[in-house]
Amino acid sequence: MEKRSTQYGDVAKWTDKIIDSCETLQQTFTAGKLIRNFRNQLIKNTPDKYWRDYQYDVIWPLESKLNIKRDNLIKELEE
């Protein structure tokens, strides 16, 4: 089994790919949990940098992308 990187940029890219691959609303809820866990780890490991850097540059873009994905899936279900 390969060792996965824990560097925040690599985790953000991996999470971004997970969001792209979501095909159902249930999968988006799981992706939301992934983002929440990622946020909690960033706060725990780097509390001084979290609010200054990571919240705006990493977490909010992921949450925004996930919300757009959910909206698109809902629109598809309504059609």
N, C-alpha and C positions, 0 to 999 in steps of 0.2 A: 504494500500500500504506500502510495506516495505521500510525502509530508507536505502539507499545505502551508502556505505563507500566512503569517498572522499580522503582517504589515498592513496598516489601515487602508492604504491605497489598493492593495491587492484584494482585500476583503470587500471594499466598496465596488470594485470592478466585478467581482464574483456575484455580489448582491444585485448589481445592475443586470447581469446576465440572467439571474433567477427571475427578476421582474419581467424581463423581455420574454421569458419562456412560459409565463403564466397563461393558461388557456381557460381557466374557470375562476369563478369568484372565490371558491374555497382556497385555491392556490394563492390568490392575492392576500387572503387573510394570513396564510402561513408566511408569505413574504413579508407581511407587516410585522409578524412576530420576529422574523429574522432581523429586520431593521431595528426593532426595539431592543433585542439582545445586543446587537452591534453598538447601539447608542449607550447602553448600560456598561458595556466593556470599555468604551472610550472614556466615559465619565469616571469609571473606576480606575483605569490605568493612567489617564492624563487629565485630571480634573482642572488643572491650571490652563491647559490649552483647549479644552473642550469648547467652552462658550466662545472663546475668541476665534477659533479656527474651525473646528470640526462641525459644530452645529450648523453653521451657515454654508460651508463649502462641501460637506459630505452628507450629512443626515437630511437636511431639508431638500436637496435635489433628489435624493432617493425617495423620500416621502412624496414629493411632488410627482415624480414619475409613476409611482405606484398608484396615486390617486387618478392620474390620467388613464392608466391601464384599467383600473376598476370602472371608470366612467365609460370607456370604450366597450368593455365587456357587458356592462348593463345596457348600453345602447343596442348592442348586437342581440341581446336577449329580448328586447322590446320589439325588434323588427319581425 
